[in-house]
């Protein structure tokens, strides 16, 4: 404490006044800057959360519309009296195929139909490796 008093007493009046004005000016400026930064940070955080809420509502609405659209399509299919007959025939068609037949049929399709057509459309591509 003695050194601070000794230092302060050794200054001339001009330096004492400049020091006092600097202290009087810098303390409020520091307080104002702190409050401004805190307010800006809170404002930005609030703005980001409000935008995220808006995006969330838009996505939620899109998902609801999608499922409503699917539900409407299913209701339209259900209302069609021929749909039950078509579905029964479709399922019966798969019941007649054994797994080994479907695997052989799929392999034959890739070797005889898909690969030649693919090579024709993509002549510079790597050759297909059939597994």
Order of alpha helices (4+ residues) and beta strands (2+ residues): alpha-alpha-alpha-alpha-alpha
